[in-house]
Amino acid sequence: MEEKYHLSMSSREETSSIMIRLFKVKEKQRELAESANGKPPVKKQSAGELRLQKDISELNLPKTCSISFPNGKDELMNFEVTIHPDEGYYLGGTFVFSFQISPIYPHEAPKVKCKTKLYHPNIDLEGNVCLNILREDWKPVLNINTIIYGLYHLFTEPNHEDPLNHDAAGVLRDNPKMFESNVRRAMAGGYVGQTFFPRCI
């Protein structure tokens, strides 16, 4: 009986010793991962990143819109969308938007800014965009594709009733011909009133 007792004790000690060794190996691997290239180990993807990957894989963009990742595909949460309208006042222009995605996306709308300075009733000179689905009408069932189509729609049908640039909205409402002339002048690189617009055509 005593022998059996000693045997079970030693096997328990062995198991405990193996567990401690395994723990030490895992600890060492973690330390090595953290010290490699001075970078921490790859972190677990957030729910926002997983949902964004799905959105991007399902994109169905018109030929007038494209998406790019200036910081590489490893940083999905910040990307750019370029729009080349093929109709309307902004025909022939090139307009770039930056997208910043929250880790809690889609429960929070992306932050979208226009990087191209332009004369537009729904986009101000700082690049803020007035699009209802980026504000009060955002719902988690919407996606990146929906937003890009919404942005494209701002170029084909600018809306003077919900303005950020009140001067441009007033001209569009009262004198569409002058509005068109102002848009062409701004896109070609020139002044509209006191404001200079870099060429984007």
N, C-alpha and C positions, 0 to 999 in steps of 0.2 A: 504493500500500500504506500509505503514511504517513497519507494522508487517512482511510482506513478505520479505521486505528488510533485517530486523534484522534476520529473519530465515535463509535466504540464506547466510548472513554473518557468522552466527554461524556455519552453516554446512560446510562452507569453512574453518573456523578456525578448526573445528573438523578434517576435512580431512588433513589439514596441520599438526595438532598435531599427527595424526596417522602416517603420513609419517615420521615425526621426530622420533617418537618412534621406528618405523621399522628400520630406519637408525641406531639408537643407538643400537638396538638389533643386527643387522648385524655387526656393529663395534665391539660389545662385543664378538660376536662369533669369529670374526677374531682374536681378541686379545687372546682369550682362545686357539684357534688353534695354535697360534704362541708360546704361553707359555707352552703348553702341551709338556712334555718331552724336553723342550728347543729346539724343532724342529719347523721350519717354516711349514706352511700348505703345503699339497701336491701340487706340482706345476703341471701346465698343461704340458702334454707330448709334446715334440717337434715332428716335422714332421719326423725327423730322427728316433726317437724311435718308432713311429707308423709304419713306413716302415720296421724297423728291426723286430718288432713283427710279421709282415706279413711274412718276409723272414724266420724267425725261425719256424713259424707254418707250412711252406711249405717245410722244409728241407727234402731231400730224399738222405740220406748219405749211402755210401757203408758200409758194416759191419766193414771195416778197419778204419773207422773214427768215432769219437764221440765228442760231444760238452758238456762243463760244464760251470757253472757260479760260480766261486770261491767266489764272493761277494754276492751271493744269486740272486734269480730271479728278485728282485727289481732293480738290477743294470744290466740291459741288455746290456748297451753300452760297457761293458768290459767283455769279456769272453775268454775261452780257447778252442782250438780244438786239440785233440790228434789223431795222425795218426800212425797206426801199419801196415806198408807195408807187403803184403803177397806174394810179388814177387820182383824180381830184386836185385840189389846190397844191398839194405837196409832191406831185408827180416828179420823179427823178431825184428826189432828195435822199440822203442817207442819215438815218437817225439812230443813235445808240442809247440803249437803256441799261442801267445796272440793276441787278436783282440781288437783294440780300435776304436770305431765308433764315427764319428763326428755328432754333432746335425744337420748338414745340409746333412747327408747321405740321399739319394744315389748320391748327386751332388759332393761329395768328396769320394774318395776311402777309405776303412778302412785302418788303420795303423796296419800292421801285422809283428810280430817279432817271430823268433824261440827261445824258451827258452832253448832248448836242444842244447848243443854245439856239432857240428858234422862236419865231413869231407865231404864237398859237394861243387861242383863247383858253384852252384847258391845260396848258403847261406854262408855268411862270419862268422868269429869267434865271431862277436858281435851279430849275430842273424838277420842281415838284409837279406831280401829275394829279389832275383831278379826274379820277375814274371811280365810279361808285363801288365797283366790286373790290377795290383796294381799301375801301373804308367801310361805310355802314352796311353795305350789301355783301360783304365777304361771308362765305360759308365754307366749312371744311370739305363739302362735296365738290367745290370748285378746284381747279388745278392750274398749272402753269400754262397749259394750252389755252385755257379760257382767258387768262390775263393777256397773253400775246395777241389773241384775236381782238380783245377789248382795246388794246393800244393801237392796233392797226385800224380799228374802226374810228379812232380819234382823228386819224389822218384823212380818211375818206369822207367822214362826216363830222367836222369840228362843231362843237355845240356852244352857241353864245349864251345859252340860258344857265349854264353852270360854270362860270368863268373863274380862272385864277389870274389871267392877264385881262383886266377889265377893258383896257384900251383896245386890244385886239378884238375882244368880244363885241364892243360897241361898233367898231368898223364893220365887222362881219354882219351884224344885225342891220345896220343902216345903209351900208354901201358895199355890197359883196364884190363889186368890180375893183374898188380901191383896196379891199382886203386882199384880193388875188394879187394885185400889183405889189402890195407890201410884202406878201409872202415870197414872191419871186425875187424881189430886191434883197430881202433878208437871206434867202437861200443862196443867192449869187455872191454874197459877201458884201454887205453895205449897211448903211444907216436906215433905220425907220424911226423918224423923230430924232430923239437924242441917243438912241441905243444902237450900238454897232453889233452886227451879227456876222460871225465867221462863215466863210463859204462851206456849204454842205451838199453841193450838187455836182 
